[in-house]
Amino acid sequence: AYEILRRLAKLPAKEAVEALSAFAEDQTAETLQALKTRVSATLLRDLLRIGWEVSANAHHIFVRPPKHDDPAKRKALIRQQLLYGRNDQLSDAPNRRFLYSMERPSKYSSCKPITDLIADGRRLAEQLRPIAAAPKTARAAMLQHVCRPYLQMVTDERDEFTNIRLIDIWRYFRHSWSTRYRSTPGRNLFYLVRDAAQPNHPVIGITALGNTVMQLTPRDVTFGWTVDGLLALCKRGEVTEAEVLKALRVRLEEDFDQIYREDLPVDRRIDHGVDDETLSRLAVIEQDALRDRAEALKDEDENAGKRVEELTPARLSELTKTPLYRSKRARAAREILRAYRTLATWRCGLQELLATDYGNWALNVALKQIKKRYAATSMMELTVCGAVAPYNHLLGGKLVCLLMMSPRVVNDYRDRYRGVVSIIASQMAGRPISKDPHLAFLGTTSLYTDHSSQYNRVKLPPGTVSGQSAGIEYVQLGRTEGFGSPNLSAETEQGLAAIAEESVGFRNVNFVFGEGQSPKLRQLREGFAGLGLNQTNLLQHGSPRIIYGVPLVKNLSRV
């Protein structure tokens, strides 16, 4: 099979794509080897389709993302990769039926076509021409009669003009994006941006807020959530070393208190005198629990990979003691106690602390706890943000960005999640845990590598909104490392998931809370490993994105 793949990889790209698809379809045997052969063929096909360079010699097949010096070519390549994933999704029959039903509802439906919510571009252009010709001082007042944008939070309620569910309106326009639509677990807020000045209040754009990205080094450096970033904050005088050490100790104490400890060999209160034997026992408990979870998954225990539907007291007690959460609790207790042993008794400065291996380790653990706390309650990621036709030709994307900085979004976030029980924290604690939802920061990344016309120079000067005492703007924080999931077809992704499961004898990634971050990425990693491929190389897509942040409070660096 490998010889055939190498031969096909040497063909011209278009011929290779067709030959690889046909070869994959021929692998119909119900064996692991046939599965690996089929997925290898579809993987090579997908990489060719998204523009990767594929070559072969007498022994190996080589793949790598292309590199271009021309920014226009880099942008075109990224768009090609994104559209491949999007178009693959739109070729799925259920998605095509959904789009068709939205545009052409049946005669028995009470809904009107969604096209009623798309503004008439010609009418809008006719209304804008006299405004463009008017003096600048008069344009703002004239525009109010042509465009009156407002935010509409998406729910299951129905639109007053078309009777379509708001979530279906949002989903329809989301499928027009150049990226594939994936639902994300955790906290989410979806918005439609609409125009009250036009008939039927057409959609200007859509946005979505989701859980923040946990691993984003430039942002973490800015917040002082890395050692270098923390030292820089201290050097600038924004915080003192004494304040830092006190805050880290308090964080460890509070986090230890939110761990269910009845079945762990630790004291009820955190103790800086914990001995190495206790830490070793916690490590053993963690490893034993991980083995128990693997065995439960192999035995197809329905509770081992089951999603949490409700957190009744009885169910919560049961979940807290499952192998997954027993291992997480043992690890968290071990790391917190070990770090606290160092930080609670430290009387010198940060530089002296970092000069020791144990001090460096303890500081990084405490910073990780700080990040986990605020990433879960005070930060959200702008995962979707943009305008739809015809407003996308009128800087509508920048308007949508501006609206996401409004107090309305902060208030909606607080109202939606005030008093909501945290699923992971509650299972760690063995009791309901609610965290105060105070939105202090929005993050996002550009779609392309070199420049983002949408987020660039978007700002609200002080006093623009009632009660606003400081300017708010999208600040460029750095760039990502160009690491993430390639836009593979659903066929290949499903095949990689099957290989991952067959290779270890059970499904390790079950998309349940507490199992780990980025489940789709972890599933791809395991699938690549099952094929014997270098997973790091395949996940290095070579297209770093620009990182933006929007501080919504003035004292963000002191968080």
N, C-alpha and C positions, 0 to 999 in steps of 0.2 A: 504494500500500500504506500509506503514511504517513497519507493522508487517512482510510483505513478504520480504522487504529489510533486516530487522534484521535477519530473518531466513537464507537468502541467504548469508549474511555476515559471518555467523558462519561456512559455508562450507569450505573445503580445498580450497586453492587459485585457483587452476586450475578449479575445479568444479564451484566455485563461479563466475569466469570470464565468463564461458559459460552460466551459469544460468542467470546472470545479463544481458548479451547481449540478450538472448531470452526474458527475462521479458521486457526489453526496447522496443523490436520490437513489443510486444503485446499491447503497449500503443498507440493506434491509434486514440483515441478520440480527437476531436478538442476543447479541453478545457484547461484552464490554469493549472488545477490540473493534468491532464494527461501529460502535458508538463513537469511540475515539477517532476512528478514521473519518466518519461522517462529519464530526465537529471540526476536525482539523481542516477538512476541505471547505466547509462554510466559513471558518475563521479566515483562511487565506482569501477566499472570495470577498468577504466583507472588507478586509484590509485593502485589497485592490480597489474596491469601489469607493472607499473614503480617501483614496489618493496616496496610500502608503507605497513605499518602494519595496518591491519583492524581487529577489534574485536567487539563483541556485547554482551550486557547483556540483562536483561529483559526489559530495558527501552531505552537504547541508543546504538548508533553505534559510535565507536571510531576509528579515523584514525591518523596516525603520520608517518613522514618520519623515516626510520630505521637509527640506529646509529651503527657504527662499529669502533672498535679500530684499526683494521688492515687497513693500507693505501691501500693495494691491493684490499681489499673488498670494501672500500669506492670508489675507482676509478671504479671498476666493476659496482657498483650500479649507479654511475653517468652516466656511459656509457649506461647502460640499460635504464635509463630515457631518455637520449638524443636520442637514437636509436628508442625508441618507437614513439616519435614525428616525427622523420625523416621517418621511415618506414610507418607511417600512411599517411604522405604526398605522399610518392612514390606509395602508393596503389591507389591514385587518378588517374582516367583514363586519363585526359589530360596530367598529368605529365609523365605517362607511354608512351603515344603516342609520346610525345616530345623526350624522351630518345631513343625510338626505331627509330624515324625518323633521329636522329643525328647519330646513329650507322649504320643504313641501309637506306640511302636516296633512294627514288624511282628512277627508270630508267629515269624518265623525269626530275629529278633534276640536276642542274648544280653543285651541291655540292658533295664533296668526303666524305667518312666516317670520323667521328671525331676521330676514332682510328688511323688515319694517324698522329694525333698530340700527340700520346702517344709514348714515346721513347721506343725503343727495349731494355729491361733490360739486355738480354744476350749480346748484342753488347756493351752496355755501360760497363758491367762487364769486358768483354775482353779488352776493352780499358783502364780500370782503374788498372788492375792487374800489368802491368809493371811499372805504376806510383807508386803504393804502394811499389814496391820492389826497387825503385830508391832511391838515397840519398835525404834527406829532402831538401837540397839546390837546387835540380834540379826539384822538384815536381811542383812548381808553374808555371814554364815555360812550362812544359809538359801538365799540366792541361788546359792551354789556347787552346790547340788543341782538347780537349775533351769536354769542357764545357765553353761556353761564354754566360753567362746570361745577359738578358736585360729586362727592363720594357716596356710593351706595354699598353698604356691607352686604356680602353675598350670604344668603340663607336658603332654606328650602321654600321660602315664600315665593309667590308668583308675581311676575311683572304686571303692572296695571295696564299696560298698553297692548301686550301680546298674550298674556296669560301663561307665558312660559316660565318655568321655575328659574329663579335667578342663578342657581348653581349650574343649570344647563346652558344658560346664556354665557356664563363665564367659561364653561368648558368648551363651547363651540368656538369662541374667539381664541381660546388658548391653543386650539388645534391649528390655527393659522400662523402660529409662531414658527420660527425656523428650527426650534428645538423640540425634541420628543417630550410629550407630557407624561410625567410620572407622579403619582400621588405620593405624598410624604407623610410618615407618621408624626405624632407629636402635636405641638401647638401650631395652628394655622389660622390666618385671617385672609379672606379673599375680598377683593373690592372690584366693583365696576365704577368707572369714571364716566359720567353721563352729561349731556348738554341739555339744560332746561330751556334753552332759547330756540331749539329746533323741534319740529314735529316728532312726537313719540319719544322725546328725550333719547336720541340715539347714543350709542356707546362711543365714547372718545377713546378709551383704553381700558386695560385691565391690570390689576396688580395682585400680588400675593405675598404674604409674610409667612415664613416658616422658621423652624428651629435654626439657630445659628450654626455655622460651621465650627467644629471644635478645634481643628488643627489648622491654624492660619497664622504663621509666624510673624509677618509684618504687623498684623493687628495686635497680636499678643505682646510684641515688643513695645508698641505704642502705649498699651495699658499697663505695662510693667509686670506682665504675667510671665516674663522670662527673666533670667538672671540679669542679662545685659540691659533689658528694658527697665528693670527695677532699679538698677544702679544709676541709670540715666535720670530717672525721676528724682532720685535722692540728690544727684549732682546738681540738678536744676533747682533744687529747693522746694519742689512741689510736695514732697513728704520727707519726714525725717526717718532715720534708721530706727529710732526708738518706736515711732508710730508703726513702722513696718513690722517689727518683731512682735509688738503687742497684737496687731491685727492678725498676724499669722497664727499666733497662739490661740486667740479667741476663735478663729475659724476652725482649727483642729478640735478644740473643745466642743464646739457646737456640732460639728460633724460626727464626732465620736458619740455624742449623746443621741444622735438620730440613727444609731445602729442597734438592731435587736441583738442583745448579748446574752440572753438567758442560756443559750446552748453553746456559748463560747467560753474558753478558760480565761476570762478577764474580769477585772473588778467592775463594779457598777459605775464608778467614777474614773475618769481618765487619770492616769498615774505616770508621772515622769520617771518613776523608778522601776518601770517594767524591765524584767530580765530577759536574757536571750532565750532561755528555755521556753518562756511563754510565746515569744515571737516564732520560735521553731514549731511549737505545737499548732499555732495558727496556720503556718505554712503547710503543715501536714493535713490539717482539716480542709484547707483550700484544695489541695491536690486530690484528696479522697472524694470530696464533693464533685470535682470535675470528672473523675472517673465514674462516679455514680450517675452523673448526668449523661455521660456518653453511653453507659450501659442502658439507661432508660430510653434514650433515643434509638439505640440498636433494637431494643425490644418493642419499639413503636408504642411506648407509653403515651397515651393520648394527652396527658397533662404536661409532658416534658416540653413539647414545642407548641403548646396551645396559647393563643392570645388571650389576654385578660379582658373579660367582658364587663365585670362589675367587681367592686371591692367591698363586699360585705365583711363584717368582722371575722366571721368564720373562714371565709375564702381568703382573706388577707393573712390570717394566721397560718393557713395551709401553704400559701404561696411563699411566705417569708422563710419557711423551713424546707422549701424545695432545694435540690442540689445546686441549681443555678444560683439562687440567692444565698444559700449557705456559703458557697465558694466566694461570692462577691462580698459578703459580710466579713468573712474571715480575712480576706485580702485587705479590705478597707481598714479593718481594726488593726491589722499588723502594720500597715504602712503609717497610719495615723499615730499609733503608739510609738513606733520607732522614731518618727520625725519629731514628735512632741518631747521625747526623751532628750533630744538634742536642743530644741528651741526653748523649752521651758526653763532650762538652767543656764542658757547662754547669756553672758553679761558683757561681751565685747561687741564690736561692730560687725557689719555685714562682710566687709573685706576679709576680716579674720575668720569669719564663719566659712566663707567660700574657699579659704585656703586649705580646708580639710575636706577629704572625700565624704565623710559622714555628714558634714555641715552642708556641703553642696547638694547632696542627695536630699537631706531634710528640707532644705529651702525649696527645691523643685517640687517635692511632694506637697508642701503647703501652698505653693503657688497654683498647683494643679487643682487643689481643693477650692481655692478662691475662684478660679476660672469656672469650675463646674457649678459653683453656687450661682454666680451672676449670669453665666451663659444660659442657665435654665429659667431665669426669671426676668432679667433686665435687658436682654438682647434678642433681636430677631433679624432674620436674613430676608432681604428683598429678593425673593426667588423668581418673581415675574414682575416686570414693570415695562410698560410700553403702550403705544397708541395703535389704533387700528385705522384702516382707510375710512374716510379720506384725511382724518386728522393726523395721520403719520407723516403727511406731506407739509404739515403746518406747525412743526415743532411740538406736536401733541405729546411726544414722549417726555420732553422736558416739563410740560405741564403736569403730567402724571407724577413725575419725580417730585415736583414741588408739593403736590397735594399729600404725598406720603410723609411730609415733614410737619403736617398740621397737628394741632392738639387733638383733633377728632380721632386720629389713629391711636394716640396715647390713651385716650379715654376709652375707646372701644376695646383695646387690649386689656385694660384694667377691669372693665365691666365683664368681659367674656371670661376671664380666668380668675377673678376674685373668688376665693373660697373653693376653687377646684382642687380636688385631691390629686397630688402627684403620684403617678402610678409607680415609678421606680423608687422614689424616696419612701413611699409608704410601705413597699415590700421590703425595703432595707430596714425600716424601723419597726415593722410589725404593728404599726398603728397608722391611722390616717395622718398624712402630712400635707399641709397646704402652705404654699410659699407666696409671699406678697408680690403680685405682678406689677412692677413699676418699670415701664419701658424707658430706657435711658440711651439706647444706641441702636441704630440700624446699620447693617452691613450689606454689601453687595459686591459683585464682580462684573467686569465688562464682558461682553460677548466675544469681543475680538481682542487681539494681542496688542496692537500698536496704539490705538486711540479710541476713546469713547465720546462721541459727540453728544450722547444723551446725558451723561452725568457731569460732563465738563462744565464748569462755571455755573452750576445750579446752586443758588443761594437765596436765603431770605434775610435781608438786612434787618437790623434791630428795629422793632416797632411795626413791622409789617403786619403781624397778627396781634390782636389785643392781648396785653400782658407779656409780650415777648421782650425781654430785656437784653438779649444777646443775639448776634447773628447766627444763623443755622445754615450749613452748607455741606455738600458732598466733598469730603476731603480724600485725596488720593494718599493711601497708606503704603503702597508698594505693589508687588506683583506675586502671583502664585508661582509655584515651581513647575507648572505644566504637567501635573500629575493627576490622573483621574481615570474614570471609566471611558474607554473608547466607544464610539457610537456603533455598536454591533447590532446585527439584526436580532429580532426576538427568537428566531430559530437557533442562532448560535448561542445566545444567552441561556436559553432553556437547555441546550445540549451541554453547556459547561456546568450548569447546575446539576444535571443528571450525572455527569462524570464525577463531580465533587462528592455526590452522595454515594456513588458506587465505589469510589476509591477508599473511603473510610468506613463504609458499611452502614452509615446513617446520615440523616440530613442535619448538618451542623448549623446551618443558617436557616432560622425559622421565622425571621422577621417579627420577633416578639420583643417587647420592652425589656431592657436590661441585658439583652444578649450581646450587645456591642454596637458600636457606631458603624455607619455606612454598610448596611447589610448587603446591598447589591455589589459593592466593591469587594467585600469579603468573599462573596459567592464566586465572583469572577476570579479572584486570587486562587481559591481552592480548585476551581476548574482548570485554570492554567497549570497549576502545580500537578494536577492529575494527568495532564497531557505531557508533563515533563518539560514545560516551557519556563523561561525566565519571566516571572510575573512582573517584576519591576520594569523590565524593558517594554513590555506590552502595555503597561499602564502609564508609561511616560509618553504622553501624546505630543509633547513638544510645543504646546500652544499656551504659554503662561497668560493669565488674565490680570487685568488691572484691578486692584483691591480698593474699594471706596468705603468710607465710613461716615455716618451722620451722627455726631454727638448731640443728644437732645437735652442734655443738662450741662451746666457750666463746670461742675466739679468732677467730671468723669475720671480724671487721672487719680482721684483719691478713692475710687471704688476699689 
